[in-house]
Amino acid sequence: MSTVSTPSVPAAPVPARRDAESTKASILKAARYLLARHAHADITLKAVAERAGVSPPLILKYFGNKDTLFARVMSFDTDADDLLDAPLSELGRHMVRHVLDSQCERGADPLLRIAFAPLHGDHGDVLRANFRAQVTERLAGRLAGPDAGLRAELAVAALVGLGVMYGIARGPHLRETGIDTIADRYGPVVQELLTPVG
């Protein structure tokens, strides 16, 4: 008695499960990208979904609605943690490197979102308030000596200017120079505002 063997059929591939945290990060990155280039009112969840490579319902699942998503995007808390993560004596150089590394790794520096606040109407007020509280006032709280608030704002202005010149104006001399070289030259400029001599 012979048995007839049937050809084996390969099992259907099991769809890979999305990692929730990386998906959320992709959605936030896409929303930040769009917010830096378009008015809040002109950005749709569909556009965010397309940029992130997800479906609009997935955005609703993770964030609830557009306002909740953009409330997260308009926060500078996490970015400020990274920006200010150095001892005060080394902070100027660290902040310069952070701005440039963000440009190279992410294509945009999260701090530069503040430059587009005028595009966002009432949401621009939220962006400005968050930026003041989470970046400049937090930095000022670390500074000793007179005029800490002014010095913090001037230091951050120097960083935003660097980010604009590097990432938006795309200054050719800046972009062809190594990040360490720029940090060595520009870091002391920022540091002098943070820890002034005399």
VODREN-467647 format. One record per atom (N, C-alpha, C): residue in three letters; residue number from 1; atom name; z negated, y negated, x negated. Coordinates in Angstrom, 1 decimal. Each point is the difference from the previous one (the first is absolute). Example, Ala and Ser with C-alpha at 12.3 -4.5 7.8 and 13.67 -1.06 7.14 Angstrom:
2
  rest   nr  atom      c3      c2      c1
   ALA    1     N    -7.8     5.7   -13.2
   ALA    1    CA     0.0    -1.2     0.9
   ALA    1     C     0.0    -1.2    -0.9
   SER    2     N     0.7    -1.1     0.4
   SER    2    CA     0.0    -1.1    -0.9
   SER    2     C    -0.8    -1.1     0.8
This chain:
198
  rest   nr  atom      c3      c2      c1
   MET    1     N     0.0     1.2    -0.9
   MET    1    CA     0.0    -1.2     0.9
   MET    1     C     0.0    -1.2    -0.9
   SER    2     N     1.0    -0.9     0.2
   SER    2    CA     0.1    -1.1    -0.8
   SER    2     C    -0.5    -1.3     0.8
   THR    3     N    -0.6    -0.8    -0.8
   THR    3    CA    -0.4    -1.3     0.7
   THR    3     C     0.9    -1.1    -0.4
   VAL    4     N     0.3    -0.8     0.9
   VAL    4    CA     0.8    -1.2    -0.2
   VAL    4     C    -0.9    -1.2    -0.4
   SER    5     N     0.2    -0.5    -1.1
   SER    5    CA    -0.8    -1.2    -0.4
   SER    5     C     0.7    -1.3     0.5
   THR    6     N    -0.8    -0.8     0.5
   THR    6    CA     0.5    -1.3     0.5
   THR    6     C    -0.2    -1.0    -1.1
   PRO    7     N     1.0    -0.9    -0.3
   PRO    7    CA    -0.1    -1.0    -1.0
   PRO    7     C    -1.2    -0.9     0.3
   SER    8     N    -0.8    -0.3    -1.0
   SER    8    CA    -1.1    -0.9     0.2
   SER    8     C     0.4    -1.4     0.2
   VAL    9     N    -0.5    -0.6     0.9
   VAL    9    CA     0.3    -1.4     0.3
   VAL    9     C    -1.1    -0.9    -0.6
   PRO   10     N     0.5    -0.9    -0.8
   PRO   10    CA    -1.1    -0.9    -0.7
   PRO   10     C    -0.8    -0.8     1.1
   ALA   11     N    -1.2     0.0    -0.3
   ALA   11    CA    -0.9    -0.8     1.0
   ALA   11     C     0.4    -1.5    -0.1
   ALA   12     N    -0.1    -0.6     1.2
   ALA   12    CA     0.3    -1.4     0.0
   ALA   12     C    -1.0    -0.8    -0.8
   PRO   13     N     0.4    -1.0    -0.7
   PRO   13    CA    -0.9    -0.7    -0.9
   PRO   13     C    -1.1    -0.7     0.9
   VAL   14     N    -1.2     0.1    -0.5
   VAL   14    CA    -1.1    -0.6     0.7
   VAL   14     C     0.1    -1.5    -0.3
   PRO   15     N     0.1    -0.9     1.1
   PRO   15    CA     0.0    -1.4    -0.3
   PRO   15     C    -1.2    -0.5    -0.8
   ALA   16     N     0.2    -0.8    -1.0
   ALA   16    CA    -1.1    -0.5    -0.8
   ALA   16     C    -0.8    -1.0     0.9
   ARG   17     N    -1.3     0.2    -0.1
   ARG   17    CA    -0.8    -1.0     0.8
   ARG   17     C    -0.1    -1.3    -0.8
   ARG   18     N     0.1    -1.0     0.7
   ARG   18    CA    -0.2    -1.3    -0.7
   ARG   18     C    -1.5    -0.2    -0.3
   ASP   19     N    -0.2    -0.5    -1.2
   ASP   19    CA    -1.3    -0.4    -0.4
   ASP   19     C    -0.3    -1.3     0.7
   ALA   20     N    -1.0    -0.1     0.8
   ALA   20    CA    -0.3    -1.1     0.8
   ALA   20     C    -0.3    -1.3    -0.8
   GLU   21     N    -0.7     0.2    -1.1
   GLU   21    CA    -0.3    -1.2    -0.8
   GLU   21     C     1.2    -0.6    -0.7
   SER   22     N     0.9     0.9    -0.5
   SER   22    CA     1.2    -0.5    -0.7
   SER   22     C     1.0    -0.6     1.1
   THR   23     N     0.0     0.5     1.2
   THR   23    CA     0.8    -0.5     1.1
   THR   23     C    -0.5    -1.4     0.3
   LYS   24     N    -1.3    -0.1     0.2
   LYS   24    CA    -0.6    -1.4     0.3
   LYS   24     C     0.4    -1.0    -1.1
   ALA   25     N    -0.2     0.5    -1.2
   ALA   25    CA     0.3    -0.9    -1.2
   ALA   25     C     1.5    -0.4     0.1
   SER   26     N     0.9     0.9     0.3
   SER   26    CA     1.4    -0.3     0.1
   SER   26     C     0.3    -1.1     1.1
   ILE   27     N    -0.7     0.2     1.1
   ILE   27    CA     0.1    -0.9     1.1
   ILE   27     C    -0.5    -1.4    -0.4
   LEU   28     N    -1.1    -0.1    -0.6
   LEU   28    CA    -0.6    -1.3    -0.4
   LEU   28     C     0.9    -0.6    -1.1
   LYS   29     N     0.6     0.8    -0.9
   LYS   29    CA     0.9    -0.6    -1.0
   LYS   29     C     1.2    -0.6     0.6
   ALA   30     N     0.6     0.8     1.0
   ALA   30    CA     1.2    -0.5     0.7
   ALA   30     C    -0.3    -1.3     0.8
   ALA   31     N    -1.2     0.0     0.6
   ALA   31    CA    -0.4    -1.2     0.8
   ALA   31     C    -0.2    -1.2    -0.9
   ARG   32     N    -0.6     0.2    -1.2
   ARG   32    CA    -0.2    -1.1    -1.0
   ARG   32     C     1.3    -0.5    -0.5
   TYR   33     N     0.9     0.9    -0.3
   TYR   33    CA     1.4    -0.4    -0.4
   TYR   33     C     0.6    -0.9     1.0
   LEU   34     N     0.0     0.4     1.2
   LEU   34    CA     0.7    -0.8     1.1
   LEU   34     C    -0.7    -1.3     0.2
   LEU   35     N    -1.4     0.0     0.0
   LEU   35    CA    -0.7    -1.2     0.2
   LEU   35     C     0.2    -1.0    -1.1
   ALA   36     N     0.4     0.4    -1.2
   ALA   36    CA     0.3    -0.9    -1.1
   ALA   36     C     1.4    -0.6     0.1
   ARG   37     N     0.8     0.5     1.0
   ARG   37    CA     1.3    -0.4     0.1
   ARG   37     C     0.5    -0.6     1.3
   HIS   38     N    -0.9     0.3     1.0
   HIS   38    CA     0.4    -0.4     1.4
   HIS   38     C    -1.2    -0.5     0.8
   ALA   39     N     0.3    -0.8     0.9
   ALA   39    CA    -1.1    -0.5     0.9
   ALA   39     C    -0.6     1.1     0.8
   HIS   40     N    -1.3     0.0     0.2
   HIS   40    CA    -0.8     1.0     0.7
   HIS   40     C     0.7     0.3     1.3
   ALA   41     N     0.4    -1.0     0.8
   ALA   41    CA     0.6     0.2     1.3
   ALA   41     C     1.3     0.7    -0.1
   ASP   42     N     0.7     0.0    -1.1
   ASP   42    CA     1.3     0.6    -0.1
   ASP   42     C    -0.1     1.5    -0.5
   ILE   43     N    -1.2     0.4    -0.4
   ILE   43    CA    -0.1     1.4    -0.5
   ILE   43     C    -0.3     0.9     1.2
   THR   44     N     0.7     1.1     0.1
   THR   44    CA    -0.2     1.0     1.1
   THR   44     C    -0.6     1.2    -0.6
   LEU   45     N    -0.7     0.8     0.8
   LEU   45    CA    -0.5     1.3    -0.5
   LEU   45     C     1.1     0.9    -0.4
   LYS   46     N     1.2    -0.1     0.7
   LYS   46    CA     1.1     0.8    -0.4
   LYS   46     C     0.4    -0.3    -1.4
   ALA   47     N     0.1    -1.3    -0.4
   ALA   47    CA     0.4    -0.4    -1.3
   ALA   47     C    -1.0     0.6    -1.1
   VAL   48     N    -1.3    -0.1     0.4
   VAL   48    CA    -1.1     0.5    -0.9
   VAL   48     C     0.2     1.5    -0.2
   ALA   49     N     0.3     0.7     1.2
   ALA   49    CA     0.1     1.5    -0.1
   ALA   49     C     1.2     0.4    -0.8
   GLU   50     N     1.1    -0.7     0.2
   GLU   50    CA     1.3     0.3    -0.8
   GLU   50     C    -0.3    -0.2    -1.5
   ARG   51     N    -0.7    -1.1    -0.3
   ARG   51    CA    -0.2    -0.2    -1.5
   ARG   51     C    -1.0     1.0    -0.5
   ALA   52     N    -0.9     0.5     0.8
   ALA   52    CA    -1.0     0.9    -0.5
   ALA   52     C     0.5     1.5     0.1
   GLY   53     N     1.1     0.2     0.7
   GLY   53    CA     0.5     1.3     0.2
   GLY   53     C    -0.8     0.9     1.0
   VAL   54     N    -0.6    -0.7     1.0
   VAL   54    CA    -0.7     0.7     1.0
   VAL   54     C     0.5    -0.4     1.4
   SER   55     N    -0.6     0.5     1.0
   SER   55    CA     0.4    -0.3     1.4
   SER   55     C    -1.0    -1.1     0.5
   PRO   56     N     0.5    -0.9     0.9
   PRO   56    CA    -0.9    -1.0     0.5
   PRO   56     C    -1.2     0.6     0.7
   PRO   57     N     0.1     1.1     0.7
   PRO   57    CA    -1.2     0.6     0.6
   PRO   57     C    -1.1     0.3    -1.0
   LEU   58     N     0.4     0.4    -1.2
   LEU   58    CA    -0.9     0.3    -1.0
   LEU   58     C    -0.8    -1.2    -0.5
   ILE   59     N     0.6    -1.1     0.0
   ILE   59    CA    -0.7    -1.3    -0.3
   ILE   59     C    -1.0    -0.3     1.1
   LEU   60     N     0.3     0.2     1.2
   LEU   60    CA    -0.9    -0.2     1.1
   LEU   60     C    -1.2     1.0    -0.1
   LYS   61     N     0.3     1.2    -0.4
   LYS   61    CA    -1.0     1.0    -0.1
   LYS   61     C    -1.1    -0.4    -1.1
   TYR   62     N     0.5    -0.5    -1.1
   TYR   62    CA    -0.9    -0.4    -1.1
   TYR   62     C    -0.6    -1.4     0.2
   PHE   63     N     0.7    -0.9     0.6
   PHE   63    CA    -0.5    -1.4     0.0
   PHE   63     C    -0.2    -0.6     1.4
   GLY   64     N     0.5     0.7     1.0
   GLY   64    CA    -0.3    -0.5     1.4
   GLY   64     C     1.1    -0.9     0.5
   ASN   65     N     0.2    -1.1    -0.7
   ASN   65    CA     1.1    -1.0     0.4
   ASN   65     C     0.3    -0.9    -1.2
   LYS   66     N     1.0    -0.8     0.3
   LYS   66    CA     0.5    -0.9    -1.1
   LYS   66     C    -1.1    -0.9    -0.5
   ASP   67     N    -0.8    -0.6     0.9
   ASP   67    CA    -1.0    -0.9    -0.4
   ASP   67     C    -1.0     0.7    -0.9
   THR   68     N    -0.4     1.2     0.3
   THR   68    CA    -1.0     0.7    -0.8
   THR   68     C     0.6     0.3    -1.4
   LEU   69     N     1.3     0.4     0.0
   LEU   69    CA     0.6     0.3    -1.3
   LEU   69     C     0.1    -1.2    -0.8
   PHE   70     N     0.4    -1.2     0.5
   PHE   70    CA     0.1    -1.2    -0.8
   PHE   70     C    -1.4    -0.6    -0.3
   ALA   71     N    -1.0     0.3     0.8
   ALA   71    CA    -1.3    -0.4    -0.4
   ALA   71     C    -0.4     0.6    -1.4
   ARG   72     N     0.4     1.3    -0.1
   ARG   72    CA    -0.3     0.7    -1.3
   ARG   72     C     0.9    -0.6    -1.1
   VAL   73     N     1.2    -0.3     0.3
   VAL   73    CA     1.0    -0.5    -1.0
   VAL   73     C    -0.4    -1.4    -0.5
   MET   74     N    -0.6    -0.7     0.9
   MET   74    CA    -0.4    -1.4    -0.3
   MET   74     C    -1.4    -0.1    -0.7
   SER   75     N    -0.6     1.1    -0.3
   SER   75    CA    -1.2     0.1    -0.7
   SER   75     C     0.3     0.1    -1.5
   PHE   76     N    -0.8    -0.7    -0.8
   PHE   76    CA     0.2     0.0    -1.5
   PHE   76     C    -1.2     0.7    -0.7
   ASP   77     N    -0.9     0.7     0.8
   ASP   77    CA    -1.2     0.6    -0.5
   ASP   77     C     0.3     1.0    -1.1
   THR   78     N     0.9     1.0     0.3
   THR   78    CA     0.3     1.0    -1.0
   THR   78     C     0.7    -0.6    -1.2
   ASP   79     N     0.9    -0.9     0.2
   ASP   79    CA     0.7    -0.6    -1.1
   ASP   79     C    -0.9    -0.8    -0.8
   ALA   80     N    -1.0    -0.7     0.6
   ALA   80    CA    -0.9    -0.8    -0.8
   ALA   80     C    -0.9     0.9    -0.8
   ASP   81     N    -0.4     1.2     0.5
   ASP   81    CA    -0.8     0.9    -0.8
   ASP   81     C     0.7     0.3    -1.3
   ASP   82     N     1.3     0.3     0.1
   ASP   82    CA     0.8     0.3    -1.2
   ASP   82     C     0.2    -1.2    -0.9
   LEU   83     N     0.2    -1.1     0.6
   LEU   83    CA     0.3    -1.3    -0.8
   LEU   83     C    -1.2    -0.4    -0.8
   LEU   84     N    -1.2     0.2     0.6
   LEU   84    CA    -1.2    -0.5    -0.6
   LEU   84     C    -0.8     1.1    -0.8
   ASP   85     N     0.6     1.1    -0.2
   ASP   85    CA    -0.7     1.2    -0.6
   ASP   85     C     0.0    -0.1    -1.5
   ALA   86     N    -0.7    -1.0    -0.5
   ALA   86    CA    -0.2    -0.1    -1.5
   ALA   86     C    -1.2    -0.9    -0.3
   PRO   87     N    -0.6     0.1    -1.1
   PRO   87    CA    -1.1    -0.9    -0.4
   PRO   87     C     0.6    -1.4    -0.1
   LEU   88     N    -0.9    -1.0     0.3
   LEU   88    CA     0.5    -1.4     0.1
   LEU   88     C     0.6    -0.4    -1.3
   SER   89     N    -0.5     0.5    -1.1
   SER   89    CA     0.6    -0.4    -1.3
   SER   89     C     1.4     0.4    -0.3
   GLU   90     N     0.5     1.0     0.8
   GLU   90    CA     1.3     0.6    -0.2
   GLU   90     C     0.8    -0.2     1.3
   LEU   91     N    -0.5    -0.7     1.0
   LEU   91    CA     0.6    -0.1     1.3
   LEU   91     C     1.4    -0.7     0.0
   GLY   92     N     0.2    -1.0    -0.8
   GLY   92    CA     1.2    -0.7     0.0
   GLY   92     C     1.2     0.9    -0.3
   ARG   93     N    -0.1     0.7    -1.1
   ARG   93    CA     1.0     0.9    -0.5
   ARG   93     C     0.2     1.1     1.0
   HIS   94     N    -1.1     0.5     0.5
   HIS   94    CA     0.1     1.1     1.0
   HIS   94     C     0.8    -0.4     1.3
   MET   95     N    -0.3    -1.2     0.5
   MET   95    CA     0.7    -0.5     1.2
   MET   95     C     1.5    -0.2    -0.3
   VAL   96     N     0.3    -0.5    -1.1
   VAL   96    CA     1.4    -0.2    -0.3
   VAL   96     C     0.7     1.3    -0.1
   ARG   97     N    -0.6     1.0    -0.6
   ARG   97    CA     0.6     1.4    -0.1
   ARG   97     C     0.1     0.6     1.4
   HIS   98     N    -1.0    -0.3     0.9
   HIS   98    CA     0.0     0.6     1.3
   HIS   98     C     1.2    -0.6     0.8
   VAL   99     N     0.2    -1.3    -0.1
   VAL   99    CA     1.2    -0.6     0.7
   VAL   99     C     1.3     0.6    -0.4
   LEU  100     N     0.2     0.1    -1.3
   LEU  100    CA     1.2     0.5    -0.6
   LEU  100     C     0.2     1.5     0.3
   ASP  101     N    -1.1     0.8    -0.2
   ASP  101    CA     0.1     1.4     0.3
   ASP  101     C     0.4     0.3     1.5
   SER  102     N    -0.6    -0.8     0.9
   SER  102    CA     0.3     0.1     1.4
   SER  102     C     1.5    -0.3     0.3
   GLN  103     N     0.5    -1.0    -0.7
   GLN  103    CA     1.5    -0.3     0.1
   GLN  103     C     0.8     1.2    -0.4
   CYS  104     N    -0.4     0.6    -1.2
   CYS  104    CA     0.8     1.1    -0.5
   CYS  104     C    -0.1     1.3     0.8
   GLU  105     N    -1.2     0.3     0.4
   GLU  105    CA    -0.3     1.3     0.6
   GLU  105     C     0.3    -0.1     1.5
   ARG  106     N    -0.3    -1.1     0.7
   ARG  106    CA     0.2     0.0     1.4
   ARG  106     C     1.2    -0.9     0.5
   GLY  107     N     0.5    -0.8    -1.0
   GLY  107    CA     1.1    -0.9     0.4
   GLY  107     C    -0.4    -1.3     0.6
   ALA  108     N    -1.3    -0.1     0.1
   ALA  108    CA    -0.6    -1.3     0.5
   ALA  108     C    -1.5     0.0    -0.3
   ASP  109     N    -0.5    -1.2    -0.2
   ASP  109    CA    -1.4    -0.2    -0.3
   ASP  109     C    -0.7    -0.3     1.4
   PRO  110     N    -1.0     0.8     0.4
   PRO  110    CA    -0.6    -0.2     1.3
   PRO  110     C    -0.5    -1.5     0.2
   LEU  111     N    -0.4    -0.6    -1.1
   LEU  111    CA    -0.5    -1.4     0.1
   LEU  111     C     1.1    -0.9     0.5
   LEU  112     N     1.3     0.3    -0.3
   LEU  112    CA     1.0    -0.9     0.4
   LEU  112     C     0.2    -0.1     1.5
   ARG  113     N    -0.6     0.9     0.7
   ARG  113    CA     0.1    -0.2     1.5
   ARG  113     C    -0.5    -1.3     0.5
   ILE  114     N    -0.9    -0.6    -0.8
   ILE  114    CA    -0.5    -1.3     0.4
   ILE  114     C     1.1    -1.1     0.0
   ALA  115     N     1.0     0.2    -0.9
   ALA  115    CA     1.1    -1.0    -0.1
   ALA  115     C     0.8    -0.1     1.3
   PHE  116     N    -0.1     1.1     0.8
   PHE  116    CA     0.9     0.0     1.2
   PHE  116     C    -0.8    -0.3     1.2
   ALA  117     N    -1.3    -0.4    -0.1
   ALA  117    CA    -0.8    -0.3     1.1
   ALA  117     C     0.6    -1.0     1.0
   PRO  118     N     0.8    -1.0    -0.4
   PRO  118    CA     0.6    -1.0     0.9
   PRO  118     C     1.0     0.7     1.0
   LEU  119     N     0.5     1.1    -0.4
   LEU  119    CA     1.0     0.7     0.8
   LEU  119     C    -0.7     0.7     1.2
   HIS  120     N    -1.3     0.2     0.0
   HIS  120    CA    -0.6     0.9     0.9
   HIS  120     C    -0.8    -0.7     1.2
   GLY  121     N     0.2    -1.3     0.2
   GLY  121    CA    -0.7    -0.7     1.1
   GLY  121     C    -1.5     0.2     0.0
   ASP  122     N    -0.6     0.4     1.1
   ASP  122    CA    -1.4     0.2     0.1
   ASP  122     C    -0.5     1.1    -0.9
   HIS  123     N     0.9     1.0    -0.3
   HIS  123    CA    -0.4     1.1    -0.9
   HIS  123     C    -0.1    -0.6    -1.4
   GLY  124     N     0.7    -1.0    -0.3
   GLY  124    CA    -0.1    -0.6    -1.3
   GLY  124     C    -1.4    -0.6    -0.3
   ASP  125     N    -0.6    -0.5     1.1
   ASP  125    CA    -1.4    -0.5    -0.1
   ASP  125     C    -0.9     1.2    -0.4
   VAL  126     N     0.2     1.1     0.6
   VAL  126    CA    -0.8     1.2    -0.3
   VAL  126     C     0.2     0.4    -1.5
   LEU  127     N     1.3     0.0    -0.4
   LEU  127    CA     0.3     0.3    -1.4
   LEU  127     C    -0.7    -1.0    -1.0
   ARG  128     N     0.1    -1.3     0.4
   ARG  128    CA    -0.7    -1.0    -0.9
   ARG  128     C    -1.5     0.2     0.0
   ALA  129     N    -0.6     0.2     1.1
   ALA  129    CA    -1.5     0.2     0.1
   ALA  129     C    -0.4     1.3    -0.8
   ASN  130     N     0.7     1.0     0.2
   ASN  130    CA    -0.3     1.3    -0.8
   ASN  130     C     0.2    -0.3    -1.5
   PHE  131     N     1.0    -0.7    -0.4
   PHE  131    CA     0.3    -0.2    -1.4
   PHE  131     C    -1.2    -0.9    -0.6
   ARG  132     N    -0.4    -1.0     0.7
   ARG  132    CA    -1.1    -0.8    -0.5
   ARG  132     C    -1.3     0.8    -0.1
   ALA  133     N    -0.3     0.7     1.0
   ALA  133    CA    -1.3     0.8     0.0
   ALA  133     C     0.0     1.1    -1.0
   GLN  134     N     1.1     0.8     0.0
   GLN  134    CA     0.1     1.2    -0.7
   GLN  134     C     0.4    -0.1    -1.5
   VAL  135     N     0.7    -1.1    -0.3
   VAL  135    CA     0.5    -0.2    -1.4
   VAL  135     C    -0.6    -1.2    -0.6
   THR  136     N     0.3    -1.2     0.4
   THR  136    CA    -0.5    -1.2    -0.7
   THR  136     C    -1.5    -0.2     0.0
   GLU  137     N    -0.6     0.2     1.2
   GLU  137    CA    -1.5    -0.2     0.1
   GLU  137     C    -0.7     1.1    -0.7
   ARG  138     N     0.5     1.2     0.1
   ARG  138    CA    -0.6     1.1    -0.7
   ARG  138     C     0.1    -0.2    -1.5
   LEU  139     N     1.1    -0.5    -0.5
   LEU  139    CA     0.1    -0.3    -1.4
   LEU  139     C    -1.0    -1.1    -0.4
   ALA  140     N     0.0    -1.0     0.8
   ALA  140    CA    -0.9    -1.2    -0.3
   ALA  140     C    -1.5     0.5    -0.1
   GLY  141     N    -0.3     1.0     0.8
   GLY  141    CA    -1.4     0.5     0.0
   GLY  141     C    -0.4     0.7    -1.3
   ARG  142     N     1.0     0.3    -0.8
   ARG  142    CA    -0.2     0.7    -1.3
   ARG  142     C    -0.1    -1.1    -1.1
   LEU  143     N     0.4    -1.2     0.3
   LEU  143    CA     0.1    -1.0    -1.1
   LEU  143     C    -1.3    -0.8    -0.2
   ALA  144     N    -0.4    -0.3    -1.2
   ALA  144    CA    -1.1    -0.8    -0.3
   ALA  144     C     0.5    -1.4    -0.3
   GLY  145     N    -0.9    -1.0     0.1
   GLY  145    CA     0.4    -1.4    -0.4
   GLY  145     C     0.5    -0.8     1.2
   PRO  146     N     0.3    -1.2    -0.3
   PRO  146    CA     0.5    -1.0     1.0
   PRO  146     C     1.3     0.4     0.6
   ASP  147     N     0.3    -0.5     1.2
   ASP  147    CA     1.3     0.1     0.6
   ASP  147     C     0.6     1.4     0.1
   ALA  148     N    -0.9     0.9     0.3
   ALA  148    CA     0.4     1.4     0.0
   ALA  148     C     1.1     0.3     1.0
   GLY  149     N    -0.1    -0.7     1.2
   GLY  149    CA     1.1     0.2     1.0
   GLY  149     C     1.3    -0.5    -0.4
   LEU  150     N     0.0    -1.2    -0.6
   LEU  150    CA     1.2    -0.6    -0.5
   LEU  150     C     0.6     0.8    -1.1
   ARG  151     N    -0.8     0.5    -1.0
   ARG  151    CA     0.5     0.8    -1.1
   ARG  151     C     0.6     1.3     0.5
   ALA  152     N    -0.7     0.6     1.0
   ALA  152    CA     0.6     1.3     0.6
   ALA  152     C     1.3    -0.3     0.7
   GLU  153     N     0.2    -1.1     0.7
   GLU  153    CA     1.2    -0.3     0.7
   GLU  153     C     1.1    -0.3    -1.1
   LEU  154     N    -0.3    -0.7    -1.0
   LEU  154    CA     1.0    -0.2    -1.1
   LEU  154     C     0.4     1.3    -0.7
   ALA  155     N    -0.9     0.8    -0.2
   ALA  155    CA     0.3     1.3    -0.7
   ALA  155     C     0.9     0.9     0.9
   VAL  156     N    -0.3     0.0     1.3
   VAL  156    CA     0.8     0.8     0.9
   VAL  156     C     1.4    -0.7     0.2
   ALA  157     N     0.0    -1.3     0.0
   ALA  157    CA     1.3    -0.7     0.0
   ALA  157     C     0.9     0.4    -1.2
   ALA  158     N    -0.6     0.1    -1.2
   ALA  158    CA     0.7     0.4    -1.2
   ALA  158     C     0.6     1.4     0.2
   LEU  159     N    -0.8     0.9     0.6
   LEU  159    CA     0.5     1.3     0.2
   LEU  159     C     1.1     0.1     1.1
   VAL  160     N    -0.2    -0.7     1.1
   VAL  160    CA     1.1     0.0     1.0
   VAL  160     C     1.3    -0.6    -0.6
   GLY  161     N    -0.2    -1.1    -0.7
   GLY  161    CA     1.2    -0.6    -0.7
   GLY  161     C     0.7     1.0    -0.9
   LEU  162     N    -0.8     0.7    -0.8
   LEU  162    CA     0.6     1.1    -0.8
   LEU  162     C     0.7     1.0     0.8
   GLY  163     N    -0.6     0.4     1.1
   GLY  163    CA     0.6     1.0     0.8
   GLY  163     C     1.3    -0.4     0.7
   VAL  164     N     0.0    -1.3     0.4
   VAL  164    CA     1.3    -0.6     0.5
   VAL  164     C     1.0     0.0    -1.0
   MET  165     N    -0.3    -0.5    -1.2
   MET  165    CA     1.0    -0.1    -1.1
   MET  165     C     0.5     1.4    -0.4
   TYR  166     N    -0.9     0.9    -0.1
   TYR  166    CA     0.4     1.4    -0.4
   TYR  166     C     0.8     0.8     1.1
   GLY  167     N    -0.6    -0.1     1.2
   GLY  167    CA     0.6     0.9     1.1
   GLY  167     C     0.9    -0.6     0.9
   ILE  168     N     0.0    -1.3     0.2
   ILE  168    CA     0.8    -0.7     1.0
   ILE  168     C     1.1    -0.7    -0.7
   ALA  169     N    -0.3    -0.9    -0.9
   ALA  169    CA     1.0    -0.8    -0.8
   ALA  169     C     0.6     0.9    -1.0
   ARG  170     N    -0.7     1.1    -0.4
   ARG  170    CA     0.5     0.9    -1.0
   ARG  170     C     0.5    -0.6    -1.3
   GLY  171     N    -1.0    -0.8    -0.5
   GLY  171    CA     0.3    -0.7    -1.3
   GLY  171     C     0.5     1.0    -1.1
   PRO  172     N     1.1    -0.1    -0.5
   PRO  172    CA     0.6     1.0    -0.9
   PRO  172     C    -0.8     0.1    -1.3
   HIS  173     N    -0.6    -1.1    -0.5
   HIS  173    CA    -0.8     0.1    -1.2
   HIS  173     C    -1.3     0.8     0.2
   LEU  174     N    -0.6    -0.3     1.2
   LEU  174    CA    -1.2     0.8     0.4
   LEU  174     C     0.3     1.5     0.1
   ARG  175     N     1.1     0.3     0.7
   ARG  175    CA     0.3     1.4     0.4
   ARG  175     C     0.4     0.8    -1.2
   GLU  176     N     0.5    -0.7    -1.1
   GLU  176    CA     0.4     0.8    -1.1
   GLU  176     C    -1.1     0.1    -1.1
   THR  177     N    -1.2    -0.6     0.3
   THR  177    CA    -1.1     0.0    -0.9
   THR  177     C    -1.0     1.1     0.5
   GLY  178     N    -0.6     0.7    -0.9
   GLY  178    CA    -1.0     1.0     0.3
   GLY  178     C    -1.2    -0.5     0.7
   ILE  179     N    -0.6     0.7     0.9
   ILE  179    CA    -1.2    -0.4     0.8
   ILE  179     C    -1.1    -0.3    -1.0
   ASP  180     N    -0.2     0.8    -1.0
   ASP  180    CA    -1.1    -0.3    -0.9
   ASP  180     C     0.2    -1.4    -0.7
   THR  181     N     1.2    -0.3    -0.4
   THR  181    CA     0.3    -1.3    -0.7
   THR  181     C    -0.3    -1.1     1.0
   ILE  182     N     0.4     0.1     1.2
   ILE  182    CA    -0.3    -1.0     1.0
   ILE  182     C    -1.5    -0.2     0.2
   ALA  183     N    -0.7     1.2     0.2
   ALA  183    CA    -1.4    -0.1     0.2
   ALA  183     C    -0.7    -0.6    -1.2
   ASP  184     N     0.5     0.2    -1.2
   ASP  184    CA    -0.6    -0.6    -1.2
   ASP  184     C     0.1    -1.5     0.0
   ARG  185     N     1.2    -0.5     0.5
   ARG  185    CA     0.2    -1.4     0.0
   ARG  185     C    -0.5    -0.7     1.2
   TYR  186     N     0.0     0.6     1.2
   TYR  186    CA    -0.3    -0.7     1.2
   TYR  186     C    -1.5     0.3     0.4
   GLY  187     N    -0.5     1.2    -0.4
   GLY  187    CA    -1.4     0.3     0.3
   GLY  187     C    -1.0    -1.1    -0.4
   PRO  188     N     0.1    -0.5    -1.3
   PRO  188    CA    -0.9    -1.0    -0.4
   PRO  188     C     0.1    -1.3     0.8
   VAL  189     N     1.2    -0.3     0.6
   VAL  189    CA     0.1    -1.2     0.9
   VAL  189     C    -0.9     0.2     1.2
   VAL  190     N     0.1     1.2     0.6
   VAL  190    CA    -0.8     0.3     1.2
   VAL  190     C    -1.5     0.1    -0.4
   GLN  191     N    -0.3     0.6    -1.2
   GLN  191    CA    -1.4     0.2    -0.4
   GLN  191     C    -0.7    -1.3    -0.2
   GLU  192     N     0.7    -1.0    -0.5
   GLU  192    CA    -0.6    -1.3    -0.3
   GLU  192     C    -0.5    -0.6     1.3
   LEU  193     N     0.6     0.2     1.1
   LEU  193    CA    -0.5    -0.5     1.3
   LEU  193     C    -1.2     0.8     0.5
   LEU  194     N    -0.1     1.3    -0.4
   LEU  194    CA    -1.1     0.8     0.4
   LEU  194     C    -1.2    -0.2    -0.8
   THR  195     N     0.1    -0.1    -1.3
   THR  195    CA    -1.1    -0.2    -0.9
   THR  195     C     0.3    -1.2    -0.9
   PRO  196     N     0.0    -1.2     0.5
   PRO  196    CA     0.3    -1.2    -0.8
   PRO  196     C    -0.9    -0.1    -1.2
   VAL  197     N     0.6    -0.5    -1.1
   VAL  197    CA    -0.8    -0.3    -1.2
   VAL  197     C    -0.7    -1.3     0.1
   GLY  198     N    -1.3    -0.1    -0.4
   GLY  198    CA    -0.7    -1.2     0.1
   GLY  198     C    -0.4    -0.3     1.3
